[in-house]
Amino acid sequence: MSRQPVPGTTIFDGEQARKGYALNKMCYSFNEAENRAAFLQDEDGYCARYGLNDAQREAIRNRNVLSLIAAGGNAYYLAKFAGIFGLDMQDIGAQQTGLTKDQFKARLLAAGGS
């Protein structure tokens, strides 16, 4: 049985995992407060330390979650990045769907989610 992609959705598969390894490793580092502080002090230097490519660095600079996903980012690791700026998974979901956060939350509640 083959999996049919959802239009407009990037499937996180082995290829995406390899492409996003450096990005996801960097985001994982944000579990430590000292790493979050180092990132905020010198974002570009911190990205260079992890070997992010130009597309990933541009997406980081623009805080563009969809571009980060396209660049191999995994939503759960990206949540650690977004958390630095006070964003949560509902903010990320809103960006992914093109809705405001309130619209996204309403959609979740209507679907029986939280």
N, C-alpha and C positions, 0 to 999 in steps of 0.2 A: 504494500500500500504506500503510494507516494504522498508526500505532504505537499499540499497546494499553498503557495505563499499568499499572504494577505496583501492586496495591492498597496503599494507605498510603504511596506514594512521591510526592514532589513532583518533577515534571518541570521541569528548569531550561531554560526556553524564553525567547523574547524578552520575554514579559510578566514573568517572574520576574527576568530580567536588568535590566529597567527598574526594577522594584520594589526590587531589592537593590543598585542602583548605588552609593549612598552607603555602605552597609554593606561591600560588596566593595572599594570604594576605600579605606575606612578599614583593612580587614584587609590590603590590599596594602601599606599604609604600614608595616606591622610588619616589613617586610624590613629596615628601619633600626633599629638598636639604640636610638638616641635616641628614636624614636617609641614603641617598646615601653616604655621608661622613662617617657615622658610619659604614656602611657596608664595605667600602674600608679600613677603619682602622682595623677592626676585622671581617673578613668574617665569620669565623666559629662561633664566639660568636654571631654574628647577626643572623645566621641561627638557632643557639640553642635557641635564644630568641623567635623565631617563631615556634619552635618545628619541624623543618624539619627532616625527617627520613634519614637514611644512604644513600639510593639511590638518594634522592633529593640533599643531601649535596655533594655527589660525582659528580653529574651532574653540580651543581653550580661551584664546583672547576674546572671542566673540560670545563666549558663554552659550554656544549653540549646541544643544543636546542632540538634535537630529544629525548635525554634521559629525559630532563625536561618535554617535552610533554608526554612521556610515563609515567612519574612519576606524572601526573595529572596537569601539567602546561597548562594554557590557553595562546594561542599565544599573545593575547592583553596585558595580564599582563606580560608575558615574555618579551615583547617589552620594558617595563619599566626597566627590568633588563639589557637587551641588550643595552639600551640607555646609561647606565653608562659607557660602553666601546666604545661608539661612533658607535654602530651598529643600523641599522634600519630594518624595516619589509622586505626589499629586501634581506638583509643579512640573515635573518631568513629563508625566502623562498628559498634562494640558498642552505642553509644547509639542508633544508627539501627535496630538490630535488636532492642533490648531484652535483649541478652545481656551477660554480663560480658565483659571483655576476653579472659580465658582461654577462655571458651566460643566467642567470636568467632574467636580464633586457631585453635582446634581445628576449627571449621567450615571455615575457609579451607584448613587443611592437608588435611582430608578431601576437599575439592573440588579439590585439586591446586594451590592458590595458596600465596602466602607472606605 
